[in-house]
Amino acid sequence: DVYPEFKLSGYKGITLKKKSSQVTDAEVDNTLDYIKKSYAKQGNLNGSEVALDDEFAKKVSAVGTLAELKVLLRTNIEEEKKRDVEQALRDEATKKLSDLVEVDVPKGMVEHEIEMMMHDVETTLKRNRMTIKAYLSAMKKDMEQMTEEMKPSALLRIKSKLALEAISEKEKLDVEQNDLDKELEIIAQHSDKSLEEY
């Protein structure tokens, strides 16, 4: 397929809204309450029989006090929220960039992107010791349904890549080889391939 041509404009006006990753006391308390209930259930205890104190903290974690457990929980919740916020920003940017690309994407490009997405799914499943066949059976789908459901995401990914390439070319952006090598190394680690395969 021929690489589609299009004009890209309006990308400098894109704004993204970043949500807060600040952790509230209520979130820490809710998580602590969940841990308490799980602990009680495992020990066949009534929730009221479990006291939230330093002894409890020692039993459910590697820290020595309830105060330290609360700090640990706050840190973990904040890290998770930061990851979620960053992913939401990437998703929003991808969507807004793809909306700027008005082009008929060749069928071959879509099929290739779906193949790449399927490879990602299979790699993730393999890490979890599951086959694509077992996954499809569990989801009550066949391969054709799955690939059909991937088309909108594939188009979104293609259009955002086209937009990023156009912006990179227009703004004369270059990636340092060292930065590229680091990113490829991370990708290789997550995909069970060697760096040389990339």
Order of alpha helices (4+ residues) and beta strands (2+ residues): alpha-alpha-alpha-alpha-alpha-alpha-alpha
